[in-house]
Amino acid sequence: MEMIIKEIEAISSEVYTIVGKAEVCKSDIQRGINVSHTPKCDDSISKQDKINDLFYYLDEAKFDVDAIRDDLKEIKSKLDDLLDLVQYEEVAQKIRSK
């Protein structure tokens, strides 16, 4: 049971890290929106430059989301393994009690 508790704590820590990554990703997206936004009267940046900037930040966001998705898949796998272990322990406990 102690091993299971340690695994749950480790997974919880990983989830906390992923939440931090998601917050950084959101900040980067917001920065991309803000950098690409200029007042209508400001002609120093062309529409094409704004579009290029937005696509750059969009591509970066896609990369970040892919990394977060991979991290979540890894956590899902660890949770599945942990569930298998708990179910195994439950069956073993029932057999021992007979």
DSSP file with accessible surface (Angstrom, degrees, kcal/mol):
  #  RESIDUE AA STRUCTURE BP1 BP2  ACC     N-H-->O    O-->H-N    N-H-->O    O-->H-N    TCO  KAPPA ALPHA  PHI   PSI    X-CA   Y-CA   Z-CA
    1    1 A M     >        0   0  164      0, 0.0     4,-2.2     0, 0.0     5,-0.2   0.000 360.0 360.0 360.0 -36.1    0.0    0.0    0.0
    2    2 A E  H  >  +     0   0  139      1,-0.2     4,-2.2     2,-0.2     5,-0.2   0.890 360.0  52.3 -61.4 -38.7    2.9    2.3    0.8
    3    3 A M  H  > S+     0   0  113      1,-0.2     4,-2.3     2,-0.2    -1,-0.2   0.901 107.9  51.6 -63.9 -39.7    4.2    1.9   -2.8
    4    4 A I  H  > S+     0   0   14      1,-0.2     4,-2.5     2,-0.2    -2,-0.2   0.920 108.5  50.7 -64.2 -42.4    0.8    2.8   -4.2
    5    5 A I  H  X S+     0   0   85     -4,-2.2     4,-2.5     1,-0.2    -1,-0.2   0.921 110.1  49.9 -62.8 -41.6    0.7    6.0   -2.1
    6    6 A K  H  X S+     0   0  122     -4,-2.2     4,-2.3     1,-0.2    -1,-0.2   0.897 110.3  50.7 -64.2 -39.8    4.2    6.9   -3.4
    7    7 A E  H  X S+     0   0   81     -4,-2.3     4,-2.6     2,-0.2    -1,-0.2   0.915 109.9  49.6 -63.3 -43.2    3.0    6.3   -7.0
    8    8 A I  H  X S+     0   0   90     -4,-2.5     4,-2.6     1,-0.2    -2,-0.2   0.919 111.0  49.8 -63.0 -42.3    0.0    8.5   -6.5
    9    9 A E  H  X S+     0   0  123     -4,-2.5     4,-2.1     2,-0.2    -2,-0.2   0.907 111.0  49.7 -63.1 -39.9    2.1   11.3   -5.0
   10   10 A A  H  X S+     0   0   41     -4,-2.3     4,-2.1     2,-0.2    -2,-0.2   0.923 111.9  47.6 -65.0 -42.3    4.5   11.0   -8.0
   11   11 A I  H  X S+     0   0    9     -4,-2.6     4,-2.5     1,-0.2    -2,-0.2   0.915 109.6  53.7 -65.3 -40.5    1.6   11.2  -10.5
   12   12 A S  H  X S+     0   0   77     -4,-2.6     4,-2.2     1,-0.2    -1,-0.2   0.911 108.2  50.1 -60.1 -41.5    0.2   14.2   -8.6
   13   13 A S  H  X S+     0   0   71     -4,-2.1     4,-2.1     1,-0.2    -1,-0.2   0.902 109.5  50.9 -63.7 -41.1    3.5   16.0   -8.9
   14   14 A E  H  X S+     0   0   51     -4,-2.1     4,-2.3     2,-0.2    -2,-0.2   0.897 108.8  51.2 -63.9 -40.5    3.6   15.3  -12.6
   15   15 A V  H  X S+     0   0   63     -4,-2.5     4,-2.5     2,-0.2    -2,-0.2   0.923 108.1  52.5 -62.3 -42.7    0.1   16.6  -13.1
   16   16 A Y  H  X S+     0   0  186     -4,-2.2     4,-1.9     1,-0.2    -2,-0.2   0.913 109.2  50.0 -59.0 -41.9    1.1   19.8  -11.2
   17   17 A T  H  X S+     0   0   75     -4,-2.1     4,-2.1     1,-0.2    -1,-0.2   0.907 109.7  50.5 -63.5 -41.5    4.1   20.2  -13.6
   18   18 A I  H  X S+     0   0   13     -4,-2.3     4,-2.5     2,-0.2    -2,-0.2   0.888 106.3  54.6 -66.8 -38.0    1.9   19.7  -16.6
   19   19 A V  H  X S+     0   0   69     -4,-2.5     4,-2.2     1,-0.2    -1,-0.2   0.926 107.9  50.9 -60.1 -40.9   -0.5   22.4  -15.3
   20   20 A G  H  X S+     0   0   28     -4,-1.9     4,-2.2     1,-0.2    -2,-0.2   0.913 108.9  50.5 -62.0 -42.0    2.5   24.7  -15.1
   21   21 A K  H  X S+     0   0   92     -4,-2.1     4,-2.5     1,-0.2    -1,-0.2   0.903 109.3  51.6 -61.6 -41.2    3.4   23.9  -18.7
   22   22 A A  H  X S+     0   0   42     -4,-2.5     4,-2.5     2,-0.2    -1,-0.2   0.891 108.5  51.2 -64.0 -39.0   -0.2   24.7  -19.8
   23   23 A E  H  X S+     0   0  125     -4,-2.2     4,-2.2     2,-0.2    -1,-0.2   0.906 110.4  48.3 -65.7 -39.8    0.0   28.0  -18.0
   24   24 A V  H  X S+     0   0   88     -4,-2.2     4,-2.5     2,-0.2    -2,-0.2   0.924 111.1  51.5 -64.4 -42.2    3.2   28.9  -19.8
   25   25 A C  H  X S+     0   0    9     -4,-2.5     4,-2.4     1,-0.2    -2,-0.2   0.925 109.2  49.8 -59.9 -44.7    1.7   27.9  -23.1
   26   26 A K  H  X S+     0   0  151     -4,-2.5     4,-2.6     1,-0.2    -1,-0.2   0.912 110.0  50.9 -62.2 -41.3   -1.3   30.1  -22.5
   27   27 A S  H  X S+     0   0   67     -4,-2.2     4,-2.5     1,-0.2    -1,-0.2   0.902 109.4  51.0 -62.8 -40.6    1.0   33.0  -21.6
   28   28 A D  H  X S+     0   0   46     -4,-2.5     4,-2.3     2,-0.2    -1,-0.2   0.901 110.4  49.0 -63.9 -40.2    2.9   32.4  -24.9
   29   29 A I  H  X S+     0   0   69     -4,-2.4     4,-2.3     2,-0.2    -2,-0.2   0.936 111.5  49.1 -63.6 -44.9   -0.3   32.4  -26.8
   30   30 A Q  H  X S+     0   0   92     -4,-2.6     4,-2.7     1,-0.2    -2,-0.2   0.903 109.9  51.9 -61.8 -40.1   -1.5   35.6  -25.1
   31   31 A R  H  X S+     0   0  124     -4,-2.5     4,-3.0     1,-0.2     5,-0.3   0.918 108.3  51.9 -62.2 -42.3    1.9   37.2  -25.9
   32   32 A G  H  X S+     0   0    1     -4,-2.3     4,-1.7     1,-0.2    -2,-0.2   0.904 110.7  47.7 -62.3 -38.9    1.5   36.2  -29.6
   33   33 A I  H  X S+     0   0   83     -4,-2.3     4,-0.7     2,-0.2    -2,-0.2   0.937 114.5  46.1 -66.1 -44.9   -1.9   37.8  -29.7
   34   34 A N  H >< S+     0   0   97     -4,-2.7     3,-0.6     1,-0.2    -2,-0.2   0.893 111.8  50.3 -67.2 -39.5   -0.6   41.0  -28.0
   35   35 A V  H 3< S+     0   0   69     -4,-3.0    -1,-0.2     1,-0.2    -2,-0.2   0.876 112.5  48.0 -65.4 -36.5    2.5   41.3  -30.2
   36   36 A S  H 3< S+     0   0    9     -4,-1.7     2,-0.6    -5,-0.3    -1,-0.2   0.562  95.2  89.2 -83.3  -7.3    0.4   40.9  -33.3
   37   37 A H    <<  +     0   0  139     -4,-0.7    -4,-0.0    -3,-0.6     0, 0.0  -0.797  50.0 162.8 -96.9 123.8   -2.2   43.4  -32.3
   38   38 A T        -     0   0   19     -2,-0.6    -3,-0.0     4,-0.1    -2,-0.0  -0.971  44.8 -90.7-132.4 153.8   -1.6   47.0  -33.3
   39   39 A P    >   -     0   0   76      0, 0.0     3,-1.5     0, 0.0     0, 0.0  -0.237  37.1-115.8 -60.3 152.4   -3.9   50.0  -33.4
   40   40 A K  T 3  S+     0   0  205      1,-0.3    -2,-0.0     3,-0.1     0, 0.0   0.830 115.1  57.0 -59.9 -30.8   -5.7   50.6  -36.8
   41   41 A C  T 3  S+     0   0  117      2,-0.0     2,-0.8     1,-0.0    -1,-0.3   0.630  86.0  91.7 -79.0  -9.9   -3.9   53.9  -37.2
   42   42 A D    <   +     0   0   57     -3,-1.5     3,-0.3     1,-0.1    -4,-0.1  -0.742  44.7 170.2 -89.4 109.6   -0.4   52.2  -36.9
   43   43 A D        +     0   0  142     -2,-0.8    -1,-0.1     1,-0.2     4,-0.1   0.265  50.3 101.2-100.6  11.2    0.7   51.3  -40.4
   44   44 A S  S    S+     0   0   95      1,-0.1     2,-0.5     2,-0.1    -1,-0.2   0.760  81.4  50.8 -70.7 -21.6    4.3   50.4  -39.4
   45   45 A I  S    S-     0   0   54     -3,-0.3    -1,-0.1     4,-0.0    -7,-0.1  -0.967  86.0-134.9-119.5 125.6    3.5   46.7  -39.5
   46   46 A S     >  -     0   0   55     -2,-0.5     4,-2.0     1,-0.1     5,-0.2  -0.293  22.3-113.6 -74.6 162.1    1.8   45.3  -42.6
   47   47 A K  H  > S+     0   0  170      1,-0.2     4,-2.6     2,-0.2     5,-0.2   0.885 118.5  55.6 -61.7 -36.8   -1.1   42.9  -42.4
   48   48 A Q  H  > S+     0   0  109      1,-0.2     4,-2.9     2,-0.2    -1,-0.2   0.908 105.7  50.8 -64.6 -39.7    1.1   40.2  -43.9
   49   49 A D  H  > S+     0   0   81      2,-0.2     4,-2.5     1,-0.2    -1,-0.2   0.905 110.4  49.8 -63.1 -40.7    3.6   40.6  -41.1
   50   50 A K  H  X S+     0   0   49     -4,-2.0     4,-2.6     2,-0.2    -2,-0.2   0.926 111.7  48.3 -62.3 -43.9    0.8   40.3  -38.5
   51   51 A I  H  X S+     0   0   75     -4,-2.6     4,-2.6     2,-0.2     5,-0.2   0.930 111.5  50.0 -62.7 -43.7   -0.4   37.2  -40.2
   52   52 A N  H  X S+     0   0   79     -4,-2.9     4,-2.2     1,-0.2    -2,-0.2   0.912 111.5  48.7 -61.5 -42.8    3.1   35.7  -40.3
   53   53 A D  H  X S+     0   0   59     -4,-2.5     4,-2.5     2,-0.2     5,-0.2   0.925 111.0  49.9 -62.8 -45.3    3.6   36.5  -36.6
   54   54 A L  H  X S+     0   0   81     -4,-2.6     4,-2.5     1,-0.2    -2,-0.2   0.911 110.8  49.2 -61.8 -41.2    0.3   34.9  -35.7
   55   55 A F  H  X S+     0   0  136     -4,-2.6     4,-2.6     2,-0.2    -1,-0.2   0.882 109.0  53.6 -66.9 -35.2    1.1   31.8  -37.6
   56   56 A Y  H  X S+     0   0  129     -4,-2.2     4,-2.3    -5,-0.2    -2,-0.2   0.960 112.8  42.5 -60.9 -50.7    4.5   31.6  -35.9
   57   57 A Y  H  X S+     0   0   57     -4,-2.5     4,-2.4     1,-0.2    -2,-0.2   0.863 112.8  54.2 -66.5 -33.1    2.9   31.8  -32.5
   58   58 A L  H  X S+     0   0  109     -4,-2.5     4,-2.3    -5,-0.2    -1,-0.2   0.921 108.7  48.6 -64.9 -42.0    0.2   29.3  -33.6
   59   59 A D  H  X S+     0   0   99     -4,-2.6     4,-2.1     2,-0.2    -2,-0.2   0.911 111.3  49.9 -64.5 -41.3    2.8   26.9  -34.6
   60   60 A E  H  X S+     0   0   72     -4,-2.3     4,-2.3     1,-0.2    -1,-0.2   0.907 110.1  50.8 -62.8 -42.1    4.6   27.3  -31.3
   61   61 A A  H  X S+     0   0   11     -4,-2.4     4,-2.8     2,-0.2     5,-0.2   0.900 107.7  53.3 -63.7 -39.8    1.3   26.7  -29.5
   62   62 A K  H  X S+     0   0  120     -4,-2.3     4,-2.5     2,-0.2    -1,-0.2   0.931 109.0  49.1 -60.6 -44.5    0.7   23.5  -31.5
   63   63 A F  H  X S+     0   0  136     -4,-2.1     4,-2.0     1,-0.2    -2,-0.2   0.927 112.2  48.4 -60.8 -44.5    4.2   22.2  -30.5
   64   64 A D  H  X S+     0   0   38     -4,-2.3     4,-2.3     1,-0.2    -2,-0.2   0.912 111.2  49.5 -63.5 -42.2    3.5   23.0  -26.8
   65   65 A V  H  X S+     0   0   78     -4,-2.8     4,-2.9     1,-0.2    -1,-0.2   0.897 108.5  53.8 -66.2 -37.6    0.1   21.4  -26.9
   66   66 A D  H  X S+     0   0   43     -4,-2.5     4,-2.4    -5,-0.2    -1,-0.2   0.917 109.2  48.7 -61.2 -41.8    1.6   18.3  -28.5
   67   67 A A  H  X S+     0   0   36     -4,-2.0     4,-2.2     2,-0.2    -2,-0.2   0.918 112.1  48.2 -65.2 -41.4    4.1   18.1  -25.7
   68   68 A I  H  X S+     0   0   25     -4,-2.3     4,-2.5     2,-0.2    -2,-0.2   0.918 110.1  52.5 -65.2 -41.4    1.4   18.4  -23.0
   69   69 A R  H  X S+     0   0  112     -4,-2.9     4,-2.3     1,-0.2    -2,-0.2   0.931 109.2  49.5 -60.0 -43.4   -0.7   15.8  -24.8
   70   70 A D  H  X S+     0   0   79     -4,-2.4     4,-2.0     1,-0.2    -1,-0.2   0.906 110.3  50.6 -63.4 -40.9    2.3   13.4  -24.7
   71   71 A D  H  X S+     0   0   35     -4,-2.2     4,-2.2     1,-0.2    -1,-0.2   0.907 110.3  49.8 -61.9 -41.5    2.8   14.1  -21.0
   72   72 A L  H  X S+     0   0   91     -4,-2.5     4,-2.6     1,-0.2    -2,-0.2   0.878 107.8  53.4 -66.9 -36.6   -0.8   13.4  -20.3
   73   73 A K  H  X S+     0   0  127     -4,-2.3     4,-2.2     2,-0.2    -1,-0.2   0.903 108.6  50.7 -63.3 -39.3   -0.7   10.1  -22.2
   74   74 A E  H  X S+     0   0  100     -4,-2.0     4,-2.2     2,-0.2    -2,-0.2   0.919 110.9  47.8 -64.7 -42.1    2.3    9.1  -20.1
   75   75 A I  H  X S+     0   0    8     -4,-2.2     4,-2.7     2,-0.2    -2,-0.2   0.914 109.3  53.9 -65.1 -40.8    0.3    9.9  -16.9
   76   76 A K  H  X S+     0   0  114     -4,-2.6     4,-2.5     1,-0.2    -2,-0.2   0.927 108.4  50.1 -58.9 -42.7   -2.7    7.9  -18.2
   77   77 A S  H  X S+     0   0   62     -4,-2.2     4,-2.4     1,-0.2    -1,-0.2   0.918 110.6  49.0 -62.6 -42.6   -0.4    4.9  -18.7
   78   78 A K  H  X S+     0   0   56     -4,-2.2     4,-2.4     1,-0.2    -2,-0.2   0.897 110.9  50.4 -65.0 -38.8    0.9    5.2  -15.2
   79   79 A L  H  X S+     0   0   81     -4,-2.7     4,-2.6     2,-0.2    -2,-0.2   0.898 109.3  51.3 -65.7 -39.0   -2.6    5.5  -13.8
   80   80 A D  H  X S+     0   0   65     -4,-2.5     4,-2.4     2,-0.2    -2,-0.2   0.921 111.1  48.3 -62.8 -43.0   -3.6    2.4  -15.7
   81   81 A D  H  X S+     0   0   97     -4,-2.4     4,-2.2     2,-0.2    -2,-0.2   0.908 111.7  49.8 -62.4 -41.6   -0.6    0.5  -14.3
   82   82 A L  H  X S+     0   0   16     -4,-2.4     4,-2.6     2,-0.2    -2,-0.2   0.909 109.2  51.4 -65.2 -40.5   -1.5    1.7  -10.8
   83   83 A L  H  X S+     0   0   90     -4,-2.6     4,-2.7     1,-0.2     5,-0.2   0.920 108.8  51.4 -62.5 -42.1   -5.1    0.6  -11.3
   84   84 A D  H  X S+     0   0   93     -4,-2.4     4,-2.5     1,-0.2    -1,-0.2   0.918 110.2  49.7 -60.0 -42.6   -3.9   -2.8  -12.4
   85   85 A L  H  X S+     0   0   44     -4,-2.2     4,-2.7     2,-0.2    -2,-0.2   0.921 110.9  48.6 -63.3 -43.5   -1.7   -3.0   -9.3
   86   86 A V  H  X S+     0   0   59     -4,-2.6     4,-2.3     2,-0.2    -2,-0.2   0.924 112.6  48.2 -63.4 -43.6   -4.6   -2.0   -7.0
   87   87 A Q  H  X S+     0   0   93     -4,-2.7     4,-2.2     2,-0.2    -1,-0.2   0.901 111.6  50.4 -64.8 -39.2   -6.9   -4.6   -8.6
   88   88 A Y  H  X S+     0   0  150     -4,-2.5     4,-2.8    -5,-0.2    -2,-0.2   0.933 110.4  49.4 -62.5 -45.2   -4.2   -7.3   -8.3
   89   89 A E  H  X S+     0   0   68     -4,-2.7     4,-2.5     1,-0.2    -2,-0.2   0.877 109.1  53.1 -62.3 -37.6   -3.7   -6.4   -4.6
   90   90 A E  H  X S+     0   0  106     -4,-2.3     4,-2.0     2,-0.2    -1,-0.2   0.931 111.6  44.7 -63.9 -44.4   -7.5   -6.6   -4.0
   91   91 A V  H  X S+     0   0   82     -4,-2.2     4,-2.3     1,-0.2    -2,-0.2   0.927 113.4  50.8 -65.5 -43.3   -7.7  -10.1   -5.6
   92   92 A A  H  X S+     0   0   13     -4,-2.8     4,-2.5     1,-0.2    -2,-0.2   0.900 108.6  52.6 -62.2 -38.8   -4.6  -11.2   -3.6
   93   93 A Q  H  X S+     0   0  120     -4,-2.5     4,-1.7     1,-0.2    -1,-0.2   0.910 109.1  49.1 -62.3 -43.7   -6.1   -9.9   -0.4
   94   94 A K  H  X S+     0   0  122     -4,-2.0     4,-0.6     2,-0.2    -1,-0.2   0.901 111.8  49.0 -63.7 -39.9   -9.3  -11.9   -1.0
   95   95 A I  H >< S+     0   0  113     -4,-2.3     3,-1.0     1,-0.2    -2,-0.2   0.918 111.3  49.8 -67.0 -40.4   -7.3  -15.1   -1.7
   96   96 A R  H 3< S+     0   0  156     -4,-2.5    -1,-0.2     1,-0.2    -2,-0.2   0.823 106.1  56.4 -66.6 -32.2   -5.2  -14.6    1.4
   97   97 A S  H 3<        0   0   96     -4,-1.7    -1,-0.2    -5,-0.2    -2,-0.2   0.612 360.0 360.0 -78.9  -9.6   -8.3  -14.1    3.6
   98   98 A K    <<        0   0  210     -3,-1.0    -3,-0.0    -4,-0.6    -4,-0.0  -0.240 360.0 360.0 -79.8 360.0   -9.8  -17.5    2.5
